[in-house]
Every structure is written in structure tokens, then in C-alpha cells.
Amino acid sequence: MSRLNRRQFSKAVGASAVAASFGSIAYAQGKGKVVVIGGGAGGATAAHLIKKGAPNLDVTLVEVNPQYTTCFFSNLYLGGFRTFDSLTHTYDGLKNLGVNVIHDMATGVDNAGKTVSLKSGSKLSYDKLVLSPGIDFKWNAIEGYDQSATEKMPHAYKAGAQTKILKGQLEAMRDGGTVVMAPPPNPFRCPPGPYERASMIAHYLKTNKPKSKLIIMDPKPKFSKMALFQEGWETHYNDIIEWIGPDFTDGGVKKVDVAGMSVTTGDGETTKADVINIIPAQKAGAIAHAAGCTDGDWCPINPADFSSAKVKDVYVLGDASVAKSMPKSGFSANSQAKVVANAVQAELAGKKKFPARYRNTCWSLISPDNGVKVGASYKAGEKAVDVASKFISKPGEDNALRSQTYQESLGWYSAITSEMFAKG
Ligand SMILES: Cc1cc2nc3c(=O)[nH]c(=O)nc-3n(C[C@H](O)[C@H](O)[C@H](O)COP(=O)(O)OP(=O)(O)OC[C@H]3O[C@@H](n4cnc5c(N)ncnc54)[C@H](O)[C@@H]3O)c2cc1C
């Protein structure tokens, strides 16, 4: 309905409709309040694009940490290809744009009153709420692996201090030591992430501690880009990486002994190791559960705009959402954020709403200058985000193509972090 039509409609049907139409007119002038929870790949992009496209909207970003360290390329830091500093970004660009950035923990959402409670005790009201809190872990899904275990057996699957612990342990390990990695069960953030990590750890071991081993005890029989990784491991890390599928261990790692630095698999076998990287099973970040957006572990959404299928005026994007065929990745979260930003601007600032188009590409570095990728474009189906077209690197590609693929990934990192943090 146009603004003119709304006015005519109000006149015709009386006072309550007039009140409702005032709200709409205020929205059309772009004066609504948007609260975004989570300043990562999804939330930072959404806050940036909403504010940029509709400067009159009051946009608040709630992010618990003062800086954001990207999980993407954190494996390259483990391999020695990136510095830690190059992965860490501030929120200054978003602040300069006029986004109200609050470093606090969102602890609750009152859907009826449309407010968000913060740990500090204050409350924020919203017209539209955008949730992009990422993941939380299912502690004790592997017996003995709880939050306190992460100091000695890092997951390094939320980047930052955990990534540094894992890197420090690899550096401190003797040559001839054993690293054990337990990848998570599906679904989890970044399906190729554990296997790129294995490649990067193996590269570090090969160049620094060549007598060492990396044993991957997987609970899954198949994984993303499996043929490409296995080809790369055979060519570059044949003496270092051993991948063990669930058939040989009866389901992978079931128990850890943190003090004894060992893991026990489903078949009862115990393996001691010098470095143990457990990547636990995952679920949507806690605030998505508190907001009533979850169905089980994750948040169902409407594929046309990532609005919550459960709660009105709330959007859920990124890892926390159920995007079905679209993997949980930074690229996906950033792509979803563009659609959410458009939807919010259409609702609150009278902008045109475009049909949703989504994209994803996941690059992985296997060895120096040897990048591979998998990706797809998507459209909104009736019930799910559907694949429109897809692509994947092929085994046996020449060095020039692999080098070009790696270069593409560097360009992507720079582009996504510029867009997330409104740089330049
Ligand atoms: C090792 C590894 C490698 C990866 N590599 C790639 C890659 O190459 N390409 C790619 O596309 N993706 C990659 N990913 C995946 C990518 O990091 C995630 O999919 C992406 O970050 C998801 O974005 P998000 O916005 O959902 O969550 P996040 O980016 O995790 O952002 C969530 C933010 O919300 C904040 N938060 C959570 N709850 C609250 C709360 N209650 N109050 C305030 N703040 C809160 C958190 O502090 C965090 O900053 C990788 C992941 C890992 C672990």
C-alpha cells in the first residue's frame, strides 16, 4: 500500500487505523528502531547495510566483544600464512557510519514488549530485531569435554584466544609428537573448516616437525570437498595425516581425559596425544534460544527474507539459522545479511523489496598456493533455500588454476571484512 493510500484508508476507517498509519508513516520516513545482536559475518554486515541504505533508521549493534577475530583464515594462521593481527577487526567503521555499537551481552528478548535485555541491566526497544549470534557448543556431547576442558584441549572453533592456544600448543610440541583432531557431527559451521585446518596443521608439521603425526578421528563417513582434500593429503602430507572414519572407531571420539591428554573412541580404544583439538557438536547461539526462535538446536526461517518462522519482527541469519542447502559459512551469512537489510529497509523505510538471491563460496587452502573451492547460488523456494546452480574445484587441476583460486580467496577476505566493518 502506498503512503497516499494509507492516508486515505485511515480517514475512511477511523481512529485506530489512523494510529496504525502514523506508525507506518514514521517507518516510511525511516525512523524505526533496529537492534542487531551479534557483530560477526551476518550481524555486522546487516547493521552496516541497513544504516547505509536508510540513514534515518536508528540502528544499534549489540556485540559482546570489543573486537572481532575472523574464524575465516584462522586455519591459515595455524599454517603460518597469516598473522593473528590480520584476522582482528574493530567496529570503528560502523561507529563512524552512525551505527550505535554497544559492547554488552544480550541476555533476553521480550517478543511482546519488543525489547532486548542486556547483561549490564539496560534495555533496548526495537521495531525489528536481527539475530546473528553464531553458534554455541553442546558441552559433554563428548564425555568429559566441557568448557573447562578447552584450555588444555582447544576447540579453536570460535576464533580468538582459543586459536592462539592451539597454535601455541603446536609450536610447543616436540618433533615426533601426535596431534589428534575430532571434527564435529553435522550440521556445523564451515563444513570444510576442520579439513582445511588439518591441511594447515600438516603443513606446519611438515615444515617444522616432520616426524609428527596428525590423526583425524571423524564421526562422519563423508565430508565437504572430500576427494579434493584426500588428493591433497596424499600428495603433500602422506606421512603425516591419517584420517579415520567412524566405521573403524565405532563413531569417533566419545570420551576425553583432559588430565591424561587422551581420547577414547566408540570401540573403547584410548589414544594419548600431545595436542588434542576437539571440535564439539553445535547449536544456535544462546540468545536465539532465549528469543524463542529455535526449533530444536537451530532457527527455522522464511526463505524469502530470513525472517524468523517462529517470532514476528525478528530475522535470524548466519550460522544460527536453518538455511538447509546453504552451508553455515561467513560468505553465506554475509549474503543473507544483504537480503535481511533489504527486507528491513522495505518494512521500515519504504524501500523496494527485491526477490532474494543468495550465494556462497567456501575456499580452502591445502598447501602453499594450492586453493580449492566449492559454491553455489540459491533462490528462495516455498519451504527452503534452494540451489540454483553449483560448482566445485576438480581433482588434478594444474598449479596455475589452484594458485588463482587461492588468490580469489584473498580478494574475498578483504572484500567481506571491508563490508562487515564498513572500511574504506
Ligand atoms: C576454522 C574456521 C574456518 C572458517 N573458514 C571460513 C571460510 O573460509 N569462509 C567462510 O565463508 N566461512 C568460514 N568459516 C565460518 C564462519 O566463520 C561462520 O560461518 C560465520 O562467522 C558465521 O557468521 P555469524 O554472523 O552467524 O556468526 P559469527 O561470525 O560467529 O558472529 C556472531 C557474533 O555474535 C556475538 N554474540 C553472540 N551472542 C551474543 C549475545 N548474546 N550478545 C552479544 N553478542 C553476541 C559473538 O561474540 C560474535 O561476534 C570458518 C569457521 C571456522 C571455525
The ligand as a Tripos MOL2 file, in Angstrom:
@<TRIPOS>MOLECULE
LIG
   53    58     1     0     0
SMALL
NO_CHARGES

@<TRIPOS>ATOM
      1 C1         38.1510  -22.6360   11.4640 C.3       1 LIG1
      2 C2         37.0640  -21.9540   10.6980 C.ar      1 LIG1
      3 C3         37.2960  -21.5530    9.3830 C.ar      1 LIG1
      4 C4         36.2980  -20.9230    8.6590 C.ar      1 LIG1
      5 N1         36.5520  -20.5370    7.3770 N.ar      1 LIG1
      6 C5         35.5850  -19.9680    6.6480 C.ar      1 LIG1
      7 C6         35.8430  -19.5620    5.3030 C.ar      1 LIG1
      8 O1         36.9420  -19.7350    4.7810 O.2       1 LIG1
      9 N2         34.8360  -18.9760    4.6170 N.ar      1 LIG1
     10 C7         33.6090  -18.7490    5.1740 C.ar      1 LIG1
     11 O2         32.7380  -18.2080    4.4930 O.2       1 LIG1
     12 N3         33.3380  -19.1310    6.4460 N.ar      1 LIG1
     13 C8         34.2820  -19.7190    7.1920 C.ar      1 LIG1
     14 N4         34.0240  -20.0890    8.4930 N.ar      1 LIG1
     15 C9         32.6450  -19.9590    9.0300 C.3       1 LIG1
     16 C10        32.3340  -18.5520    9.5180 C.3       1 LIG1
     17 O3         33.2700  -18.1160   10.4540 O.3       1 LIG1
     18 C11        30.9440  -18.5350   10.1440 C.3       1 LIG1
     19 O4         30.0490  -19.2530    9.3470 O.3       1 LIG1
     20 C12        30.4570  -17.0850   10.2690 C.3       1 LIG1
     21 O5         31.3000  -16.3850   11.1300 O.3       1 LIG1
     22 C13        29.0080  -17.0580   10.7400 C.3       1 LIG1
     23 O6         28.5840  -15.7390   10.9130 O.3       1 LIG1
     24 P1         27.5260  -15.4000   12.0780 P.3       1 LIG1
     25 O7         27.2250  -13.9530   11.9370 O.co2     1 LIG1
     26 O8         26.4370  -16.3800   12.0490 O.co2     1 LIG1
     27 O9         28.3170  -15.6900   13.4150 O.3       1 LIG1
     28 P2         29.6740  -15.0520   13.9590 P.3       1 LIG1
     29 O10        30.5080  -14.5300   12.8610 O.co2     1 LIG1
     30 O11        30.2660  -16.0580   14.8810 O.co2     1 LIG1
     31 O12        29.1950  -13.7910   14.7850 O.3       1 LIG1
     32 C14        28.4420  -13.9300   15.9490 C.3       1 LIG1
     33 C15        28.7810  -12.7790   16.8640 C.3       1 LIG1
     34 O13        27.7510  -12.6540   17.8350 O.3       1 LIG1
     35 C16        28.3200  -12.3480   19.0810 C.3       1 LIG1
     36 N5         27.3220  -12.7630   20.0720 N.ar      1 LIG1
     37 C17        26.7720  -13.9950   20.2220 C.ar      1 LIG1
     38 N6         25.8380  -13.9820   21.1770 N.ar      1 LIG1
     39 C18        25.7840  -12.7150   21.6460 C.ar      1 LIG1
     40 C19        24.9920  -12.0730   22.6490 C.ar      1 LIG1
     41 N7         24.0830  -12.7500   23.3460 N.pl3     1 LIG1
     42 N8         25.1980  -10.7520   22.8890 N.ar      1 LIG1
     43 C20        26.1310  -10.0580   22.1830 C.ar      1 LIG1
     44 N9         26.9110  -10.6090   21.2220 N.ar      1 LIG1
     45 C21        26.7240  -11.9300   20.9520 C.ar      1 LIG1
     46 C22        29.6230  -13.1200   19.0970 C.3       1 LIG1
     47 O14        30.5420  -12.5590   20.0020 O.3       1 LIG1
     48 C23        30.0770  -12.9820   17.6320 C.3       1 LIG1
     49 O15        30.9130  -11.8810   17.4320 O.3       1 LIG1
     50 C24        35.0330  -20.7000    9.2490 C.ar      1 LIG1
     51 C25        34.7960  -21.0850   10.5780 C.ar      1 LIG1
     52 C26        35.8020  -21.7130   11.2870 C.ar      1 LIG1
     53 C27        35.5420  -22.0960   12.7070 C.3       1 LIG1
@<TRIPOS>BOND
     1     1     2 1
     2     2     3 ar
     3     2    52 ar
     4     3     4 ar
     5     4     5 ar
     6     4    50 ar
     7     5     6 ar
     8     6     7 ar
     9     6    13 1
    10     7     8 2
    11     7     9 ar
    12     9    10 ar
    13    10    11 2
    14    10    12 ar
    15    12    13 ar
    16    13    14 ar
    17    14    15 1
    18    14    50 ar
    19    15    16 1
    20    16    17 1
    21    16    18 1
    22    18    19 1
    23    18    20 1
    24    20    21 1
    25    20    22 1
    26    22    23 1
    27    23    24 1
    28    24    25 2
    29    24    26 1
    30    24    27 1
    31    27    28 1
    32    28    29 2
    33    28    30 1
    34    28    31 1
    35    31    32 1
    36    32    33 1
    37    33    34 1
    38    33    48 1
    39    34    35 1
    40    35    36 1
    41    35    46 1
    42    36    37 ar
    43    36    45 ar
    44    37    38 ar
    45    38    39 ar
    46    39    40 ar
    47    39    45 ar
    48    40    41 1
    49    40    42 ar
    50    42    43 ar
    51    43    44 ar
    52    44    45 ar
    53    46    47 1
    54    46    48 1
    55    48    49 1
    56    50    51 ar
    57    51    52 ar
    58    52    53 1
@<TRIPOS>SUBSTRUCTURE
     1 LIG1         1 GROUP 0 **** ****
